[in-house]
Amino acid sequence: MFIFLYRADKVDIIIRIEKERLHRLNMDGKVQVLSIQSVTKQKINRNAAAIDSQNNSLNVGDMSRQGQIKHVYRHFVFIFCHTLTENGGIFVLSSIPSNPINTVPMSPLRITSPSPHTS
């Protein structure tokens, strides 16, 4: 597995190499095909970390319930799973929890108050 940084704010993982082209998985979870000549060698930060929705630290090499963390870039986590067959077993997740839009949390008073229509 190779990590491919093509802009200052974007990072991808190379999941397949062929004779004249390679396949990369980007931070959006999409696979793109590139020519091998477009890749240059760069140094990456192996000490990167992220925080999950429960404020637990995520580091490279950690094992989770779904697979092994291979790379962390900002709030994107690239994970390897043995049971996943597509993209060489690699998938990408955001470590920032996503909350549904247009939802109103239910008031605890509403749950515990008795209904006025019951006797």
Protein Blocks (a to p, Z undefined) as FASTA:
>chain_A
ZZddfbfkbccddfbdcfkbccdddfkopacdddfklpccddddfkbccddfkopacdeh
iacfkbccfbdchjaccdddfklmggnlpacddfbdcddehiacddfklmmpccfkbZZ
